[in-house]
Amino acid sequence: MPATGALRVVEHNALVFSRLWRGTVTVSFFTPLFFLASMGLGLGTLVNRGSGGVGGVPYIDYLAPGLLAATAMQAAAFECTYPILGKLMWDRIYDAMLATPLAVRDLLAGEVAWVTMRLLMVASIFWCVMALFGVAHTPESLLVIPAAALDGLAFAAPLLAFTATQRTDNAFSSIFRFVITPLYLLGGAFFPISKLPLALQAVAWVSPLAHGVALCRGLVLGNVIPGEAVLHVTVMLAYTIAGVALARPLLTKRLVK
Amino acid sequence: MSVRTLRFPTRSFRMIERNAMALRHHWMILFSGFVEPVLYLLGIGFGIGSLVRTIPLGGGRTVSYAVFVAPALMAASAMNGAIYESTFNLFWKLRYAKTFDAIVSTPVGIEDATLGEVIWAIGRGSLYSVGFVILMIALGLVTSPWAILAVPASILVGFAFAAMGAAVTTFVRQWQDLDIVQLALQPMFLFSATFFPVTVYPPALRLVVEWTPLYRGIDLVRGLTTGGVGPALLGDVAYLVVMGLIGVAIATLRLRRRLLK
């Protein structure tokens, strides 16, 4: 039964997490709190004074859902790089797991299920912070939680496949510096992508983050256009499915001799 | 162990030499550290700048947002570079690599190692500062010839944070303790008049912010690159020098006690 196998992997992760959750949850709460207070309120007063907010809404309302999508991306990128490589080669947890009735597909399903749970956790905490700032004021805005999780998965799955090919952690700092940080800063969370040069706009829209930001923003501001929402979800799903499809043979090649 | 037994650190160069050799195979890390502040400058300075337009600097002067935010990013990157070197990397050397245990068994003493580490962190930081000033000039974000002093000013910021970071690291027992360092740095980065002027704050909060070290560093660098030079900048310098010296003293004394049992 693949489902029970995956469940065992989730159980392992949950057990580890239960020893470390305090620090993680504190960071997941304070980071959005600080960012929304500083950029949303502080910088927001200047933006609202300079150009009357963005697209007719106060800056903090514009920023918060975008920042949520960007935060989900960051969390996903972290979860699927160092800890996974650790289990692959530093602690050899996967070798230990494969010595039991578990198969590679259970590991993969379990890890994807676990990272989904972590993303839902991060997004829920973020939603609470948004509510504290009065940004999330409709029940529909709760939909931003699964939307952000999907946005995170669109990064998590391909990165999982990438990590399966790595022998050291050297490439990870480049991934963060040359992919994750640029997307975080320029991918539409802080200011409209239309302000970028044309070539960069194209790059931004190829990434799943731009779609995650647009969907989250539409859900929180309550102005989702159904046709566009379908496109955003499709792009993010495509990245997720392609990542999982790639990860499975790569993990098998790495772990099964 | 008292202060009197400290020797003048004449062999610090050996420590610097050791760090340079250790970095030889990881020079890419050194280079890519420059990417992040540049991205922040482009993203925040020009991206958000397109939403904010101009910022009042006081004295009736206004500047574009990119001119306002660039010196703050420069000071913040000096802080970040110095603090990561003197906390995470230093903790690694102390606890796992046992680098200092090996060093004190040679004629190089704790004083040399401490000063050498601080100079090393400063050197690494100043490399980034020089690059950043050149980029600011190229983008037309420097409005005063005083900006040339922004490089030593950033080095001073780096020194103050490197020294304090090393002092804090001597109290660290495990990696998780360093989360506290992160938790202190992030609000400092976000609230020290980095992205908006202190005039946005209510007066009481403004007073608190003005006493934090990164605010002092940003005030100093911003004064120099925008030409707002006055005696207040000397106050910033004094604050950072004192902070750095206290950090060096604590780090040296505590490392001696820890390593020379």
HADDOCK unambig.tbl for C-alpha pairs under 7 A between the chains (distance, minus, plus):
assign (segid A and resid 34 and name CA) (segid B and resid 187 and name CA) 6.15 0.50 0.50
assign (segid A and resid 38 and name CA) (segid B and resid 190 and name CA) 5.78 0.50 0.50
assign (segid A and resid 38 and name CA) (segid B and resid 191 and name CA) 6.03 0.50 0.50
assign (segid A and resid 42 and name CA) (segid B and resid 196 and name CA) 6.44 0.50 0.50
assign (segid A and resid 42 and name CA) (segid B and resid 200 and name CA) 6.52 0.50 0.50
assign (segid A and resid 43 and name CA) (segid B and resid 195 and name CA) 6.30 0.50 0.50
assign (segid A and resid 43 and name CA) (segid B and resid 196 and name CA) 5.50 0.50 0.50
assign (segid A and resid 46 and name CA) (segid B and resid 52 and name CA) 5.93 0.50 0.50
assign (segid A and resid 47 and name CA) (segid B and resid 51 and name CA) 5.67 0.50 0.50
assign (segid A and resid 47 and name CA) (segid B and resid 52 and name CA) 4.72 0.50 0.50
assign (segid A and resid 50 and name CA) (segid B and resid 51 and name CA) 6.67 0.50 0.50
assign (segid A and resid 50 and name CA) (segid B and resid 52 and name CA) 5.02 0.50 0.50
assign (segid A and resid 50 and name CA) (segid B and resid 53 and name CA) 6.29 0.50 0.50
assign (segid A and resid 51 and name CA) (segid B and resid 51 and name CA) 6.16 0.50 0.50
assign (segid A and resid 51 and name CA) (segid B and resid 52 and name CA) 6.79 0.50 0.50
assign (segid A and resid 177 and name CA) (segid B and resid 36 and name CA) 6.71 0.50 0.50
assign (segid A and resid 182 and name CA) (segid B and resid 39 and name CA) 6.52 0.50 0.50
assign (segid A and resid 185 and name CA) (segid B and resid 40 and name CA) 6.93 0.50 0.50
assign (segid A and resid 185 and name CA) (segid B and resid 43 and name CA) 5.67 0.50 0.50
assign (segid A and resid 186 and name CA) (segid B and resid 43 and name CA) 5.68 0.50 0.50
assign (segid A and resid 190 and name CA) (segid B and resid 48 and name CA) 6.88 0.50 0.50
assign (segid A and resid 191 and name CA) (segid B and resid 47 and name CA) 6.14 0.50 0.50
assign (segid A and resid 191 and name CA) (segid B and resid 48 and name CA) 5.92 0.50 0.50
assign (segid A and resid 195 and name CA) (segid B and resid 47 and name CA) 6.60 0.50 0.50
